Amino acid sequence: MQTLTEGLSDGTLDAERPLPEQTIAERLVRAAIRAYRLHPFNDVDAAVVADVAGLPLDAVSRAFPTWDALLLVTYDRWTSMRGSTRRQSPMCTIEHVRQTLAEDVADPGRVRVLAGVINMAGAGTSFAELFRKRYQDYVVMLTVGLQRDLDTGIEAIVVPAERAATQLLAVYEGLQIQMLVRPHLDTLTEFDHAVRALREGWRRRHVPAWDLGSVPTSPILPV
């Protein structure tokens, strides 16, 4: 990969060999990841990313016309790095999610970026659609994984695999948020407790609907 100083004989940038825009964009994404590892989410802006990358400020707007574009690409790149350093492959979907959560605990900046990217989901932009698609793809991946675990006898699931995936994702993401606001929480231990409860629920053949008419009224609040 070409760098700013490649092909230089005098230590200055060769005007006839400008750095490719793709290389600049990749450099900025790597810098954004480093910046979010070092700083709180709201403290990272274009100036911080440019400074970490060692590039002029206008390089950010040239490579990424909007901040949301840089944020989404950074999130995608960071997410794709998950699992790259795992010493062993997970034996089942729940173990995969647990390993992912352990990586989040070790690299909380990624979770801070996710919390920021979620704000895009409600917007009416193309980036919102892209993020929602990424999210749905992850739900599908968990669904396929849990169905495979069921078919191979690793899990005993009587609820639909998609519902089980939704519940597993709720536990995982809930603990992601809690690890940010409750830094002393033993996140992985709480995940293990929650998963045991999930698995018990997945094995039940019938869970009756909540009859709202049978819920007792509060002696304090008005009906």
N, C-alpha and C positions, 0 to 999 in steps of 0.2 A: 504494500500500500504506500503510495507516494505521500511524503510529508512536506511541510513548508520549506524545509531546508535541503531537500533532495535536489541534486543536480546543480548546486551552487558552488562556485569557486571562490567567491569573495564574502560569503555569509549574508548576502542580500537576496531577495526574491527575484528570480529571473522573470522579467515581464513577458518574455516570449514563451514561457512555460508556466502559465498560471495553474494554481491548484484546481483540479476538477471539482465542480459543484457537488458531485456525489461524495467525494472525499471530505469536503468541508462539512456536509450534512452528517456524515458518519462521525466525524470528529466532534461535532456539536452534541450529538446524541450521547456519545461516551462522556463528554464533559457534563452534560445534564445529569447523567447517572451519578457521577462523582459529586456534583454539587448537591444533589438531594441526599446523598449519603452524609455529607458534611454539615448541611444547614437545615433548619426547619423549612417546611414546605413553603410558607408564605414569604420567606426571605430569599427564595430563588427567583430571579427574573432574568431577562435577556442579558443584562450587564454582567451578572454573576456567571452565567453560562459562558459568555464570550471570554471573560477573564480566565476561567478555568481552562477553556480550550486554547487560550493564547491567540485569539483571533480578534479582529476589530468588531465593535458592536454591530455595525451594519451587516456583518456576515450572517448574523442570526436571522434578520428579516429577509435577506436574500434567499437563504436556504429554506426558511419556514415563514411564509407570509403571515401566518397567524400563530399566536402562542399555543393555541389548542393543538395545532398540527405538531409542533415540537413535543408537546406533552404526550400526545397519543403515540407518536413514534417511539418516544422514550419508554413509555409503558410497555409497548409491544416488544421492544428490544430487551428490556429488563426481564420481562416475563419469559421470553424465549431462552434466557440464560438459566432459568430454573432447572435443577436436576443435572446440570453439566458437571458438577463435582461430586455427585453421589457415588459412594463406594459400592453400593449394591442396589439392584433393582427392587422395587417394592413387590411384594407377593400378592397384593390385592389393592383395590381402589382406595379403601380406607387408609391403608398404609401409605399409598402415594400421597393422599391429602395430608396425612400427618407429617410426612417428610417435607412437603411443601410448606406447611406451617412452621416447621423447625427452621427452614431456610428463611422464612419471614422474620422469625425471632432474631436470627443472626444478622439479618439485613433489613432493618425496619424502614429504611428510606423508601424501599419499594412499596411498602404498605401506605406510606404517606402519599406517594404519587397516585396509587390506586384511589385513595380517598379523594384526591383532587380530580382525577379523571371521572369519577362517578358523577360529578356535577354536570358533566357534558350530557349525560344520559337523557335528561329532561329537555334539552335544547332541541330546536328544530333545525339542526344543521347536519351536514353530511358526516361530520365527525361524531355526532351523537348516534347516527345510524351505524357507523363503523364500530363504535364501542359496544352498542347493544348486540351487534352481530358477534363480536368477540366473546361477550358474556354468554350468549346463547350457545355458541360453539363449545364453551367450557361445560355448560350444563349437559349438552349432548355427550361430550366425552365422559363425564361422570356417569351418565345414564348407561352408556354402552359398557363402561367398565363394570358397573354394578350388575348389569345383566350377565356379563361374562362370568363374574364371580358366582352368580346364582347358578348358571349353567354348569360350572365346574365343581359346584358343591362347597365353595369357600364361604359363601353367605347363604343364609336361609331367609329369603325375603318373600313375603306373601303380598306386600303392597306393590303397586306398579314401580318399576325401576326408576322412572322419571320422578315420581313423588319422593322416593328414597334419595335420589340425587339432590332434589331441592332441599330436603331436610339436612343432608350432609353439608351442602353448601352454606346453609344458614348457620350451622354450628361453626364451620370454618371461618366464614366472614365475620360472624359475631365476635369470635375470639381475636381476629385480626384487629378489629376496632378496639377491643378491650385492652390488647397489649400496648396500644398507643396511649390510652388514657389511664391505664392501671399498670405502670411499668414493673411493679413488684409481683404481678400475677404469675403463677406457674402455669403458663399457657398450655404446655403439652400435657401436663397432668389433668387440667380441666378438659382438654380435648378427649383424653382417654375416658374420663368419667362420662362425658356427654355421649360418646360413641357407644359405650355399654348400654346406656338408656335407649339410644336409637335402635340398636340391634334388637333389644327386647321388644320394642314397638314394631319393628319390621316383621317379627315372627308371629305376631297376633293376626288371626284370620279375620277378626271383625272388631272394629272400634266404633261403637255406637255414636251417632251424631249427637251433638250437644243440644239437648232440649232446652231452649231458652226459657220456656214457660216454667221449667222446674227450678230455675236458678232462684235462690232465696233473695228477697229484697233486703236492702241495707236498712238497719234501724236508724241510721243517721241521714243518709241521702234520700231525697224525695224520689218516689217511683216515677 
